[in-house]
Amino acid sequence: QVQLVESGGGLVQAGGSLRLSCVASGSTFSTYVMGWFRQAPGKEREFVARITWVGGSTDYADSVKGRFTVSRDNAKNTVYLEMNSLKAEDTAVYYCAGDRSGAYYSGRARHATVYDYWGQGTQVTVSS
């Protein structure tokens, strides 16, 4: 059974940094695309970033490009989201997701519906 467990959320002042972690278990993830999404109160879940387990190809939402960095540690089955220069509008529950198809052409991996597995989410609150 695939499990994704996020951690690292919290309260931080605007301009600060946080690093989120997502530990994956229960499968061989080498073919997966791993995504980070977020959902603020009253808003739809939105794409933040994604990375391929093999090759480490990345993609970012325009709103976080240059501030956030997604990475992975294959040996630890862990995906990270390093968040810098945080803004109040980054406040949301952040979710890790896994797509076993491994496909990411034409922005496919930006859509939440393609992901097979989701973590429980971790709250990030940025105070202004």
DSSP file (Angstrom, degrees, kcal/mol; ACC not computed):
  #  RESIDUE AA STRUCTURE BP1 BP2  ACC     N-H-->O    O-->H-N    N-H-->O    O-->H-N    TCO  KAPPA ALPHA  PHI   PSI    X-CA   Y-CA   Z-CA
    1    1 A Q              0   0    0      0, 0.0     2,-0.3     0, 0.0    26,-0.1   0.000 360.0 360.0 360.0 125.0    0.0    0.0    0.0
    2    2 A V        -     0   0    0     24,-0.1     2,-0.4    22,-0.1    24,-0.2  -0.523 360.0-175.7 -75.0 134.0    1.5    3.3   -1.1
    3    3 A Q  E     -A   25   0A   0     22,-2.6    22,-2.1    -2,-0.3     2,-0.5  -0.997  12.8-168.9-131.1 137.3    1.8    5.9    1.6
    4    4 A L  E     -A   24   0A   0    114,-0.4   116,-0.5    -2,-0.4     2,-0.5  -0.994   8.8-172.4-122.8 125.0    2.9    9.5    1.3
    5    5 A V  E     -A   23   0A   0     18,-2.0    18,-2.5    -2,-0.5     2,-0.2  -0.959   5.1-160.9-125.4 115.9    3.6   11.4    4.5
    6    6 A E  E     +A   22   0A   0     -2,-0.5     2,-0.3    16,-0.2    16,-0.2  -0.587  16.4 162.4 -92.0 155.0    4.3   15.1    4.6
    7    7 A S  E     +A   21   0A   0     14,-1.9    14,-2.6    -2,-0.2   115,-0.1  -0.964  38.3  73.2-157.0 169.1    6.0   17.0    7.3
    8    8 A G        +     0   0    0     -2,-0.3    11,-0.3     1,-0.3    14,-0.0   0.369  59.3 133.3 105.2  -4.6    7.7   20.3    7.9
    9    9 A G        +     0   0    0     12,-0.1     2,-0.3     9,-0.1    -1,-0.3  -0.186  22.4 121.5 -71.4 172.0    4.9   22.8    7.8
   10   10 A G  E     -d  124   0B   0    113,-0.8   115,-2.8   112,-0.1     2,-0.5  -0.989  60.0 -50.5 165.3-166.8    4.4   25.5   10.4
   11   11 A L  E     +d  125   0B   0     -2,-0.3     2,-0.3   113,-0.2   115,-0.2  -0.872  54.0 165.3-102.9 130.1    4.1   29.2   11.1
   12   12 A V  E     -d  126   0B   0    113,-2.6   115,-2.4    -2,-0.5     2,-0.1  -0.985  35.0-110.3-143.2 151.1    6.7   31.5    9.6
   13   13 A Q  E >   -d  127   0B   0     -2,-0.3     3,-2.3   113,-0.2    73,-0.2  -0.468  50.4 -83.5 -78.5 153.8    7.0   35.3    9.0
   14   14 A A  T 3  S+     0   0    0    113,-2.6    73,-0.2     1,-0.3    -1,-0.1  -0.297 120.0  30.3 -54.9 137.3    6.8   36.7    5.5
   15   15 A G  T 3  S+     0   0    0     71,-3.2    70,-0.6     1,-0.3    -1,-0.3   0.257 100.2 114.0  93.1 -11.6   10.3   36.5    3.9
   16   16 A G    <   -     0   0    0     -3,-2.3    70,-2.2    70,-0.2     2,-0.3  -0.077  58.1-121.9 -84.6-173.5   11.1   33.4    5.9
   17   17 A S        +     0   0    0     67,-0.2     2,-0.3    68,-0.2    67,-0.2  -0.924  20.9 179.3-133.3 153.7   11.8   29.8    4.7
   18   18 A L  E     - B   0  83A   0     65,-2.1    65,-3.4    -2,-0.3     2,-0.5  -0.979  16.7-145.9-145.9 153.4   10.5   26.3    5.3
   19   19 A R  E     - B   0  82A   0    -11,-0.3     2,-0.3    -2,-0.3    63,-0.2  -0.977  14.1-159.1-123.3 120.1   11.4   22.9    4.0
   20   20 A L  E     - B   0  81A   0     61,-2.7    61,-2.3    -2,-0.5     2,-0.3  -0.716   6.1-158.7 -92.8 146.0    8.6   20.4    3.5
   21   21 A S  E     -AB   7  80A   0    -14,-2.6   -14,-1.9    -2,-0.3     2,-0.4  -0.930   8.6-166.1-122.9 149.7    9.4   16.7    3.2
   22   22 A C  E     -AB   6  79A   0     57,-2.0    57,-2.4    -2,-0.3     2,-0.5  -0.933   8.2-160.6-135.9 110.9    7.3   13.8    1.7
   23   23 A V  E     -AB   5  78A   0    -18,-2.5   -18,-2.0    -2,-0.4     2,-0.4  -0.817  10.0-157.9 -94.8 126.1    8.4   10.3    2.6
   24   24 A A  E     +A    4   0A   0     53,-3.0     2,-0.3    -2,-0.5   -20,-0.2  -0.832  18.0 163.7-106.4 140.0    7.1    7.7    0.2
   25   25 A S  E     +A    3   0A   0    -22,-2.1   -22,-2.6    -2,-0.4     3,-0.1  -0.970  43.0  52.8-147.3 161.6    6.6    4.0    1.0
   26   26 A G  S    S+     0   0    0     -2,-0.3     2,-0.3   -24,-0.2   -24,-0.1   0.502  99.2  43.5  95.1   4.8    4.9    0.9   -0.2
   27   27 A S  S    S-     0   0    0    -24,-0.1     2,-0.7   -26,-0.1    -1,-0.2  -0.968  87.6 -90.0-161.7 174.3    6.1    0.8   -3.8
   28   28 A T        -     0   0    0     -2,-0.3     3,-0.4     1,-0.1    -3,-0.1  -0.905  38.1-172.5 -95.6 117.7    8.9    1.2   -6.2
   29   29 A F    >   +     0   0    0     -2,-0.7     3,-1.9     1,-0.2    24,-0.2   0.340  50.7 108.8 -98.3   7.4    8.8    4.9   -7.1
   30   30 A S  T 3  S+     0   0    0      1,-0.3    24,-0.4    23,-0.1    -1,-0.2   0.765  85.4  42.8 -60.5 -25.7   11.4    5.0   -9.8
   31   31 A T  T 3  S+     0   0    0     -3,-0.4    -1,-0.3    22,-0.1    -2,-0.1   0.458  96.0 109.8 -96.5  -0.6    8.8    5.6  -12.6
   32   32 A Y    <   -     0   0    0     -3,-1.9    21,-2.2    69,-0.1     2,-0.5  -0.332  59.2-143.7 -79.9 153.8    6.8    8.1  -10.6
   33   33 A V  E     -FE  52  99B   0     66,-2.0    66,-2.9    19,-0.2     2,-0.5  -0.967  22.4-153.5-102.7 132.7    6.2   11.8  -11.0
   34   34 A M  E     -FE  51  98B   0     17,-3.0    17,-2.7    -2,-0.5     2,-0.3  -0.926  13.8-170.5-111.5 130.6    6.0   13.4   -7.6
   35   35 A G  E     -FE  50  97B   0     62,-2.7    62,-2.5    -2,-0.5     2,-0.4  -0.843  18.6-146.8-121.1 155.3    4.0   16.6   -7.3
   36   36 A W  E     +FE  49  96B   0     13,-3.3    12,-2.6    -2,-0.3    13,-1.6  -0.986  24.7 172.9-116.4 131.0    3.4   19.3   -4.7
   37   37 A F  E     -FE  47  95B   0     58,-2.7    58,-3.0    -2,-0.4     2,-0.3  -0.853  12.6-156.2-127.4 164.8    0.0   21.0   -4.6
   38   38 A R  E     -FE  46  94B   0      8,-2.3     8,-3.2    -2,-0.3     2,-0.4  -0.988   4.6-161.7-143.0 155.2   -1.5   23.4   -2.2
   39   39 A Q  E     - E   0  93B   0     54,-2.1    54,-2.3    -2,-0.3     6,-0.2  -0.947   6.1-162.8-141.3 117.8   -5.0   24.5   -1.2
   40   40 A A    >   -     0   0    0      4,-0.4     3,-2.3    -2,-0.4    52,-0.1  -0.602  45.8 -75.7 -92.3 158.4   -5.9   27.7    0.6
   41   41 A P  T 3  S+     0   0    0      0, 0.0    -1,-0.1     0, 0.0     3,-0.1  -0.289 118.7   6.7 -56.0 130.2   -9.3   28.1    2.4
   42   42 A G  T 3  S+     0   0    0      1,-0.3     2,-0.3    -3,-0.1    -3,-0.0   0.504 113.4 100.8  77.5   4.0  -12.1   28.7   -0.2
   43   43 A K  S <  S-     0   0    0     -3,-2.3    -1,-0.3     1,-0.0     2,-0.1  -0.798  75.1-103.0-120.5 162.5   -9.8   28.0   -3.1
   44   44 A E        -     0   0    0     -2,-0.3    -4,-0.4     1,-0.1     2,-0.2  -0.407  47.4 -90.7 -77.0 157.9   -9.2   25.1   -5.4
   45   45 A R        -     0   0    0     -6,-0.2     2,-0.4    -2,-0.1    -6,-0.2  -0.508  51.8-161.2 -67.5 135.0   -6.2   22.9   -5.1
   46   46 A E  E     -F   38   0B   0     -8,-3.2    -8,-2.3    -2,-0.2     2,-0.1  -0.918  19.6-105.8-126.9 149.4   -3.4   24.3   -7.2
   47   47 A F  E     +F   37   0B   0     -2,-0.4   -10,-0.2    63,-0.3     3,-0.1  -0.421  34.9 168.4 -67.8 139.2   -0.2   23.0   -8.7
   48   48 A V  E     -     0   0B   0    -12,-2.6    13,-2.6     1,-0.4     2,-0.3   0.696  58.7 -33.5-115.3 -54.9    3.1   24.1   -7.0
   49   49 A A  E     -FG  36  60B   0    -13,-1.6   -13,-3.3    11,-0.2    -1,-0.4  -0.982  48.2-157.9-163.5 162.3    5.9   22.0   -8.4
   50   50 A R  E     -FG  35  59B   0      9,-1.9     9,-1.5    -2,-0.3     2,-0.3  -0.990   3.2-169.4-149.3 158.7    6.8   18.5   -9.6
   51   51 A I  E     -FG  34  58B   0    -17,-2.7   -17,-3.0    -2,-0.3     2,-0.4  -0.996  22.0-126.6-145.6 144.1    9.8   16.3  -10.1
   52   52 A T  E  >  -F   33   0B   0      5,-1.7     4,-0.9    -2,-0.3   -19,-0.2  -0.745  16.9-137.7 -89.7 140.7   10.5   13.0  -11.8
   53   53 A W  T  4 S+     0   0    0    -21,-2.2     2,-0.6    -2,-0.4    -1,-0.1   0.898  94.5  51.5 -66.8 -38.1   12.1   10.4   -9.7
   54   54 A V  T  4 S+     0   0    0    -24,-0.4     3,-0.5   -22,-0.4    -1,-0.1  -0.877 127.2   4.3 -98.7 125.7   14.4    9.4  -12.4
   55   55 A G  T  4 S-     0   0    0     -2,-0.6    -1,-0.2     1,-0.2    -2,-0.1   0.052  96.0-115.7  93.2 -27.0   16.3   12.2  -14.0
   56   56 A G     <  +     0   0    0     -4,-0.9    -1,-0.2     1,-0.2     2,-0.2   0.800  46.5 176.9  66.8  29.0   15.0   14.9  -11.6
   57   57 A S        -     0   0    0     -3,-0.5    -5,-1.7     1,-0.0     2,-0.3  -0.478  12.5-162.1 -65.4 135.6   13.1   16.9  -14.2
   58   58 A T  E     -G   51   0B   0     -7,-0.2     2,-0.3    -2,-0.2    -7,-0.2  -0.823  20.1-176.8-124.3 160.2   11.3   19.7  -12.6
   59   59 A D  E     -G   50   0B   0     -9,-1.5    -9,-1.9    -2,-0.3     2,-0.3  -0.978  10.3-163.6-150.9 146.7    8.5   22.2  -13.3
   60   60 A Y  E     -G   49   0B   0     -2,-0.3   -11,-0.2   -11,-0.2     2,-0.2  -0.960  25.4-110.9-134.9 149.1    7.1   25.0  -11.2
   61   61 A A    >>  -     0   0    0    -13,-2.6     3,-1.6    -2,-0.3     4,-1.2  -0.506  36.3-118.2 -68.1 147.6    4.0   27.2  -11.1
   62   62 A D  T 34 S+     0   0    0      1,-0.3     3,-0.3     2,-0.2    -1,-0.1   0.840 111.3  64.2 -58.1 -33.0    4.8   30.8  -12.1
   63   63 A S  T 34 S+     0   0    0      1,-0.2    -1,-0.3     3,-0.0   -15,-0.1   0.692 114.4  29.4 -67.5 -18.5    3.8   32.0   -8.6
   64   64 A V  T X> S+     0   0    0     -3,-1.6     4,-2.3   -16,-0.2     3,-2.3   0.471  85.1 126.8-118.9  -5.6    6.6   30.1   -6.9
   65   65 A K  T 3< S+     0   0    0     -4,-1.2     4,-0.1     1,-0.3   -16,-0.0  -0.312  81.2  16.4 -60.0 131.8    9.3   30.0   -9.6
   66   66 A G  T 34 S+     0   0    0      2,-0.5    -1,-0.3     1,-0.1     3,-0.1   0.224 125.8  58.8  89.2 -14.1   12.6   31.4   -8.3
   67   67 A R  T <4 S+     0   0    0     -3,-2.3    17,-1.9     1,-0.2     2,-0.3   0.701  99.2  52.6-113.0 -34.0   11.4   31.0   -4.7
   68   68 A F  E  <  -C   83   0A   0     -4,-2.3    -2,-0.5    15,-0.2     2,-0.4  -0.793  60.2-166.0-108.2 148.3   10.7   27.3   -4.3
   69   69 A T  E     -C   82   0A   0     13,-2.5    13,-3.1    -2,-0.3     2,-0.4  -0.990   5.2-157.4-134.6 126.9   12.9   24.4   -5.1
   70   70 A V  E     +C   81   0A   0     -2,-0.4     2,-0.3    11,-0.2    11,-0.2  -0.848  24.1 158.0-102.3 138.8   11.7   20.8   -5.4
   71   71 A S  E     -C   80   0A   0      9,-1.7     9,-2.9    -2,-0.4     2,-0.3  -0.918  23.1-144.1-148.2 172.1   14.3   18.0   -5.0
   72   72 A R  E     -C   79   0A   0     -2,-0.3     2,-0.5     7,-0.2     7,-0.2  -0.992  10.2-149.2-144.6 154.5   14.4   14.3   -4.1
   73   73 A D  E >>> -C   78   0A   0      5,-3.0     5,-1.8    -2,-0.3     3,-0.7  -0.932  12.8-167.6-121.1 102.4   16.6   11.8   -2.3
   74   74 A N  G >45S+     0   0    0     -2,-0.5     3,-0.8     1,-0.3    -1,-0.1   0.865  85.5  56.0 -61.5 -37.4   16.2    8.5   -4.0
   75   75 A A  G 345S+     0   0    0      1,-0.3    -1,-0.3    -3,-0.1    -2,-0.0   0.814 115.5  37.7 -65.8 -29.3   18.0    6.6   -1.2
   76   76 A K  G <45S-     0   0    0     -3,-0.7    -1,-0.3     2,-0.2    -2,-0.2   0.409 102.4-128.4-101.4   1.2   15.5    7.9    1.4
   77   77 A N  T <<5 +     0   0    0     -3,-0.8   -53,-3.0    -4,-0.7     2,-0.4   0.904  64.9 137.8  51.3  43.2   12.4    7.8   -0.9
   78   78 A T  E   < -BC  23  73A   0     -5,-1.8    -5,-3.0   -55,-0.2     2,-0.4  -0.960  43.1-160.9-127.8 137.1   11.9   11.4    0.1
   79   79 A V  E     -BC  22  72A   0    -57,-2.4   -57,-2.0    -2,-0.4     2,-0.3  -0.926  16.0-158.0-112.8 141.0   10.8   14.4   -1.9
   80   80 A Y  E     -BC  21  71A   0     -9,-2.9    -9,-1.7    -2,-0.4     2,-0.4  -0.845  15.3-160.1-119.5 153.2   11.5   17.9   -0.6
   81   81 A L  E     -BC  20  70A   0    -61,-2.3   -61,-2.7    -2,-0.3     2,-0.6  -0.900  12.3-162.3-130.9 105.4   10.0   21.4   -1.2
   82   82 A E  E     -BC  19  69A   0    -13,-3.1   -13,-2.5    -2,-0.4     2,-0.5  -0.775   9.9-165.9 -87.7 123.1   12.3   24.2   -0.2
   83   83 A M  E     +BC  18  68A   0    -65,-3.4   -65,-2.1    -2,-0.6     2,-0.3  -0.950  11.0 173.2-119.2 118.3   10.3   27.4    0.2
   84   84 A N        +     0   0    0    -17,-1.9   -67,-0.2    -2,-0.5   -68,-0.2  -0.773  59.3  23.9-118.9 164.1   12.1   30.7    0.4
   85   85 A S  S    S-     0   0    0    -70,-0.6    -1,-0.2    -2,-0.3   -68,-0.2   0.907  84.6-160.2  49.3  48.8   10.9   34.3    0.5
   86   86 A L        -     0   0    0    -70,-2.2   -71,-3.2    -3,-0.2     2,-0.3  -0.260   7.6-158.7 -65.8 145.4    7.6   33.2    1.7
   87   87 A K    >   -     0   0    0    -73,-0.2     3,-2.0    -3,-0.1     4,-0.2  -0.805  32.3-108.3-120.8 161.5    4.6   35.5    1.2
   88   88 A A  G >  S+     0   0    0     -2,-0.3     3,-1.7     1,-0.3    38,-0.4   0.853 117.9  62.2 -57.2 -34.7    1.2   35.6    3.0
   89   89 A E  G 3  S+     0   0    0      1,-0.3    -1,-0.3   -49,-0.0   -49,-0.0   0.540  88.9  70.3 -73.1  -5.2   -0.4   34.3   -0.2
   90   90 A D  G <  S+     0   0    0     -3,-2.0    -1,-0.3     2,-0.0     2,-0.2   0.531  70.1 120.3 -83.1  -6.7    1.6   31.1    0.2
   91   91 A T    <   +     0   0    0     -3,-1.7     2,-0.3    -4,-0.2    34,-0.2  -0.411  41.3 104.9 -61.6 124.6   -0.5   30.2    3.2
   92   92 A A  E    S- H   0 124B   0     32,-2.0    32,-2.7    -2,-0.2     2,-0.6  -0.968  76.7 -79.0-178.8 171.0   -2.2   26.9    2.4
   93   93 A V  E     -EH  39 123B   0    -54,-2.3   -54,-2.1    -2,-0.3     2,-0.5  -0.868  48.8-145.9 -88.6 128.2   -2.3   23.2    3.2
   94   94 A Y  E     -EH  38 122B   0     28,-3.0    28,-2.0    -2,-0.6     2,-0.4  -0.835  14.4-164.8-103.3 132.1    0.5   21.6    1.1
   95   95 A Y  E     -E   37   0B   0    -58,-3.0   -58,-2.7    -2,-0.5     2,-0.4  -0.913  12.9-146.4-119.3 141.4    0.0   18.1   -0.3
   96   96 A C  E     -E   36   0B   0     -2,-0.4    23,-2.4   -60,-0.2     2,-0.3  -0.836  24.6-175.4 -97.8 142.5    2.5   15.7   -1.8
   97   97 A A  E     -EI  35 118B   0    -62,-2.5   -62,-2.7    -2,-0.4     2,-0.4  -0.981  15.3-149.0-141.7 152.1    1.2   13.5   -4.6
   98   98 A G  E     -EI  34 117B   0     19,-2.2    19,-1.9    -2,-0.3    18,-1.9  -0.983   2.6-165.2-126.9 132.0    2.4   10.6   -6.7
   99   99 A D  E >   -E   33   0B   0    -66,-2.9   -66,-2.0    -2,-0.4     3,-1.1  -0.950   5.4-163.3-113.9 110.5    1.6    9.7  -10.3
  100  100 A R  T 3  S+     0   0    0     -2,-0.6    -1,-0.1     1,-0.3    15,-0.1   0.659  81.7  72.3 -71.2 -15.4    2.7    6.1  -11.1
  101  101 A S  T 3  S-     0   0    0     13,-0.3    -1,-0.3     2,-0.1     3,-0.1   0.820  87.0-148.1 -69.8 -27.7    2.4    6.7  -14.9
  102  102 A G    <   +     0   0    0     -3,-1.1     2,-0.3     1,-0.2    -2,-0.1   0.547  47.2 140.5  74.3   5.3    5.5    8.9  -14.8
  103  103 A A        +     0   0    0      1,-0.1    -1,-0.2   -70,-0.1    -2,-0.1  -0.636  17.2 157.9 -86.9 137.6    4.2   11.0  -17.7
  104  104 A Y    >   +     0   0    0     -2,-0.3     3,-0.9     4,-0.1     5,-0.2   0.202  24.0 137.9-141.8  17.8    4.7   14.7  -17.6
  105  105 A Y  G >  S+     0   0    0      1,-0.2     3,-2.3     2,-0.2     4,-0.1  -0.299  72.3   8.1 -66.6 150.6    4.4   15.8  -21.3
  106  106 A S  G 3  S-     0   0    0      1,-0.3    -1,-0.2     2,-0.1     0, 0.0   0.794 131.6 -60.8  51.2  35.8    2.5   18.9  -22.2
  107  107 A G  G X  S+     0   0    0     -3,-0.9     3,-2.1     1,-0.1    -1,-0.3   0.674  92.1 144.6  72.2  15.5    2.1   20.0  -18.6
  108  108 A R  G X   +     0   0    0     -3,-2.3     3,-1.9     1,-0.3     6,-0.2   0.884  65.5  60.7 -54.1 -40.7    0.1   16.8  -17.7
  109  109 A A  G 3  S+     0   0    0      1,-0.3    -1,-0.3    -5,-0.2   -60,-0.1   0.464  88.5  73.2 -72.5   1.1    1.7   16.7  -14.2
  110  110 A R  G <  S+     0   0    0     -3,-2.1     2,-0.5   -63,-0.1   -63,-0.3   0.524  81.0  86.9 -86.1  -7.0    0.2   20.1  -13.4
  111  111 A H    X   -     0   0    0     -3,-1.9     3,-1.5    -4,-0.2     4,-0.3  -0.841  68.3-150.6-103.3 124.8   -3.2   18.6  -13.1
  112  112 A A  G >  S+     0   0    0     -2,-0.5     3,-1.5     1,-0.3    -1,-0.1   0.791  90.7  69.8 -60.5 -28.8   -4.3   17.1   -9.7
  113  113 A T  G 3  S+     0   0    0      1,-0.3    -1,-0.3    -3,-0.0    -3,-0.0   0.698  89.7  61.1 -68.1 -18.2   -6.6   14.6  -11.4
  114  114 A V  G <  S+     0   0    0     -3,-1.5     2,-0.3    -6,-0.2   -13,-0.3   0.620  83.2  99.0 -84.0 -10.2   -3.7   12.6  -12.9
  115  115 A Y    <   -     0   0    0     -3,-1.5   -16,-0.3    -4,-0.3     3,-0.1  -0.576  52.5-166.3 -85.5 138.9   -2.2   11.7   -9.5
  116  116 A D  S    S+     0   0    0    -18,-1.9     2,-0.4    -2,-0.3   -17,-0.2   0.772  70.1  38.6 -91.1 -30.5   -2.9    8.3   -7.9
  117  117 A Y  E     -I   98   0B   0    -19,-1.9   -19,-2.2  -114,-0.0     2,-0.3  -0.947  61.2-172.7-132.1 145.3   -1.7    8.9   -4.4
  118  118 A W  E     -I   97   0B   0     -2,-0.4  -114,-0.4   -21,-0.2   -21,-0.2  -0.975  17.4-132.7-135.8 146.7   -1.9   11.8   -2.0
  119  119 A G        -     0   0    0    -23,-2.4  -114,-0.2    -2,-0.3     3,-0.1  -0.294  35.4-103.7 -83.9-179.7   -0.5   12.6    1.4
  120  120 A Q        -     0   0    0   -116,-0.5  -115,-0.1     1,-0.1   -25,-0.1   0.639  62.1-118.0 -83.3 -15.0   -2.6   14.0    4.3
  121  121 A G        -     0   0    0    -25,-0.1     2,-0.4     1,-0.1   -26,-0.2   0.074  15.3-124.6  94.7 153.0   -1.2   17.5    3.9
  122  122 A T  E     - H   0  94B   0    -28,-2.0   -28,-3.0  -115,-0.1     2,-0.3  -0.999  24.4-120.2-137.1 135.1    0.8   19.8    6.1
  123  123 A Q  E     - H   0  93B   0     -2,-0.4  -113,-0.8   -30,-0.2     2,-0.5  -0.562  23.5-171.8 -81.1 131.7   -0.3   23.4    7.0
  124  124 A V  E     -dH  10  92B   0    -32,-2.7   -32,-2.0    -2,-0.3     2,-0.5  -0.991   4.8-176.4-120.1 123.3    1.9   26.3    6.0
  125  125 A T  E     -d   11   0B   0   -115,-2.8  -113,-2.6    -2,-0.5     2,-0.6  -0.981   6.4-166.6-123.8 124.0    1.0   29.7    7.5
  126  126 A V  E     -d   12   0B   0     -2,-0.5     2,-0.4   -38,-0.4  -113,-0.2  -0.941  10.5-151.6-112.7 118.7    2.9   32.8    6.5
  127  127 A S  E      d   13   0B   0   -115,-2.4  -113,-2.6    -2,-0.6   -39,-0.0  -0.712 360.0 360.0 -92.2 139.5    2.2   35.9    8.7
  128  128 A S              0   0    0     -2,-0.4    -1,-0.1  -115,-0.2  -115,-0.1   0.432 360.0 360.0 -98.2 360.0    2.6   39.3    7.2
